[in-house]
Structures are given as C-alpha cells and as structure tokens.
Amino acid sequence: MRPLVFVSAARKELLKLPDAAQDEIGFELYWAQLGKVPRHAKPLKGFGGGVFEIAIELMEGAFRAAYVVRLRNAIYVLHVFQKKSKSGIATPKSDIDLIRERLKHAEEIDAAG
C-alpha cells in the first residue's frame, strides 16, 4: 500500500468538511492507496494524466478532492474543497490554479525522496 501524503493545507481542508464527506473521501483515497481507481474518481483534465478528482455528492453538498498517483513515493492529496457553484460541473479556475501549484510542490517533495 502506498503512503498518503497531504500537501500544504489539504488535511485541514478535509477536516473542515462534514463527517460524511470526510468518510467518503477517506474511503476513496484508501482505494487509491491500494492501486485501484476509486468509483467516484475521474482524471482531472489539463494535468497530463495521473491526477484525479474525487467527486462526492451528499445531502450537505458537493465535495471534491484532487490527488496525484503518478509520482513515485506516495499518493499526494493536493486539495479538498466543497464545490459551491450550482451551474456547470467544471472545477472552478481558482481551485484548478491551487491544484496546479500544489502539484508542483508534491513533485518537489517526491523528488527529494
């Protein structure tokens, strides 16, 4: 099983979500650690593969978690958030920019060993 590493404030972001969202996202990330594709995960477009987004829909709202599997040493959780937009399914640009920034940081962490 590959270790799970939270980049920057991703762990704090997860812990701010309702318990049900934390449980669902945690279970999905566990599947990723086992080398499986979680049932609510899909490739995140614009990242060249190996970056996925978990999309959970609950009574409390829509929740997302972005993570990367293409790096060698771990599964890196990049960003966890509640999707606020009611129109469209696209991930907001501000969240995409944050994911891109944290992906660079994860690559540096992974390269350091």
TIKOLTI-920552 format. One record per atom (N, C-alpha, C, O): residue in one letter; z, x, y. Coordinates in pm, whole numbers, plus 50000, padded with zeros to 5 digits. Layout:
aZXY...
//
This chain:
m500005008649882m500005000050000m500005009050124m500795018450134r499105005950217r499025013650340r500125009350436r500454997550444p500705019050510p501735015450608p501145007150723p499945007750751l502004999650788l501644991450902l502244997851026l503455000151031v501415000751126v501875007051249v501514998051366v500354994251382f502494994751447f502264986551566f502004995951684f502785005051709v500904993751755v500515002051868v501054995951997v500954983852020s501635004652080s502175000552210s503164989052192s504134990352118a502934977752261a503874966552259a503524955852156a504044944652164a502674958952059a502224948751964a503374942551886a503354930551859r504374950451848r505524944751775r506304934951863r506694924251817k506524938651988k507234929652080k506434916752102k507004905952112e505104918152110e504254906352126e504414897052007e504504884852024l504434902651887l504604894551766l505934887351767l506014875551734l506984894351805l508324888451802l508544877751909l509514870251901k507654876852006k507744866452109k507144853152061k507374842652122l506374853751953l505724841551902l506734832851828l507794837651788p506414819951811p507264811251729p507374816751587p506484823651538d508484813551521d508744818651386d507594815851290d507234824551210a507024803951296a505944800451204a504734809451225a504084813451128a504414812751349a503284821551378a503594835851331a502724842551276q504834840251352q505234853551303q505074854351151q504554864151098d505514843951081d505424843750935d503974844250888d503634851950799e503124835950948e501714835350907e501014848650933e500314853850846i501194854151052i500554866851086i501094877950998i500344886550952g502404877950975g503004888050888g502444887650747g502174898050687f502254875650694f501694874150560f500254879250556f499854885950461e499474875950658e498094880550666e498024895850674e497184902150610l498924901850753l498944916450765l499344922950633l498874933850600y500214916450558y500594921450427y499374922250335y499194932050263w498534911950338w497304912050258w496414923750299w495814930250214a496334926350430a495534937650478a496094950850425a495334959750387q497414952050422q498044964150367q497674966150220q497574977550174l497484955250148l497134956050006l495644959049985l495184960249871g494894960150095g493474963050084g492594950750072g491404951750043k493174939250093k492454926550084k492074921750225k492654926150324v491114912850231v490774906450359v491574893550368v491364884450288p492494892550465p493274880250478p492384868050501p491294869250557r492844856550457r492004844550463r491704839950606r490704833150629h492544843450702h492314839450841h491754850850926h491744849951049a491284861550862a490764873050936a489244872850941a488574868350847k488714877651052k487274879151067k487034891851148k487884895851228p485884898151127p485584910251207p485554906851355p485044896351396l486114915651434l486114913751579l484854920251635l484664932351624k483994912351692k482684916951739k482834927151852k483724926251936g481904936751851g481874946651958g482684959051931g482824967552019f483234960351809f484084971851778f483524980451665f484184989851621g482324977351619g481664985851521g482224985551380g482024995051305g482884975051343g483404973851207g484794979651191g485184988951263g485524974151097g486874979051067g487954973751158g489134976851139v487584965751258v488574959351346v488474944351321v487394938451328f489614938251291f489644924151254f490574916351347f491474921951410e490334903351352e491194894351426e491664883351331e490864876751266i492974881651324i493574870651250i493684859051348i494194860651459a493214847351307a493244835451393a494054824651321a493624819451217i495194821351377i496114811351319i496184799351413i496374800851533e496024787551357e496154775151433e497374767551381e497424763751264l498354765451467l499574758251429l499834747051530l499144746051632m500824738851501m501214728151594m501574733951731m501324727651834e502164745951732e502614752251856e501484758351937e501674762152052g500284759551876g499154765151948g498324774451861g498474774951739a497434781751926a496544791151860a497064805351882a497404809051995f497134813051775f497684826551782f496704836451721f495984833151627r496694848451776r495764858751732r496484872051714r497464875051782a495974879951620a496444893651601a495224902251570a494444898951481a495064913151643a493964922451620a494524934851551a495564940151590y493804939351449y494244951351376y493044959351330y491934954051320v493274972051300v492194980851258v492514986651120v493634991051095v491504986451031v491674991750895v490845004250872v491025011050771r489945007550963r489005018550938r489625032350955r488985042350921l490815033151007l491455046151025l492155050350896l492495041850813r492355063050879r492745068850751r494205066550711r494475063950594n495125067450803n496535068550767n497335055550762n498425055250704a496815044850820a497615032450828a496725020850869a495565022550906i497315008950862i496754997050926i497444996451063i498674996051071y496654996351169y497214996351303y497074982651366y495964977451379v498204976551404v498194963751473v498054966851622v498894973551681l496974961851681l496634965451818l497164955751922l497614959952029h497124942851892h497514932851992h497814919751922h497114915951827v498854912751968v499224899651915v499444890552036v500144894252130f498834878752033f498934870052150f498684855452114f498144852252008q499094846752206q498784832552194q497534830152277q497474833952394k496564823852217k495324820752286k495564808552374k495914797852324k495374810252502k495684799552598k494484790652628k494654778852657s493284796252621s492084788952659s491834777152567s491924778452444k491534765952624k491234754052545k489734752652522k489304744952436s488934760052599s487484758852584s486924771452520s487234782652564g486114769652418g485484781052353g486394787952254g487624786652259i485764795552164i486544802552063i486614817452089i487304824752018a485904822052193a485854836352222a487224841452266a487984834552333t487514853752225t488734860452269t488554864252416t487514869852452p489524861252502p489384864252644p489144879152671p489644887752599k488364881952775k487994895652809k489214904552832k489224916152790s490244899252897s491434907352921s492074911852790s492574923052780d492064903252689d492604906952559d491694916952488d492184926252424i490384915252500i489424924752441i489614938552504i489604948652433d489774939052636d489984951852704d491264958652655d491284970752634l492334950852638l493594956352589l493444961452445l493964971952410i492734953952362i492494958152224i491704971252223i492034980352147r490684972252306r489874984452314r490734996552354r490605007352297e491604994552453e492505005252500e493465009552389e493665021552366r494034999952320r494985003152213r494295009052091r494905016852018l493035005552068l492275011651959l492125026551985l492265034551892k491835030352107k491735044652141k493065051652113k493085062752060h494145045152149h495485050752125h495735052051974h496275062151929a495365041951896a495535042451750a494725053851691a495195060651600e493525055951740e492695066951691e493355080351718e493295089351634e494005081651834e494725094151866e495915095951774e496165107051725i496665085351750i497815085951660i497365089951521i497965098651458d496305083751472d495805086251339d495295100651324d495515107051222a494625105651426a494095119351422a495215129751420a495075140551363a496355126051483a497495135351486a498195136151351a498995145151326g497885126651264g498415127451129g499545118851101g500065118850990
//
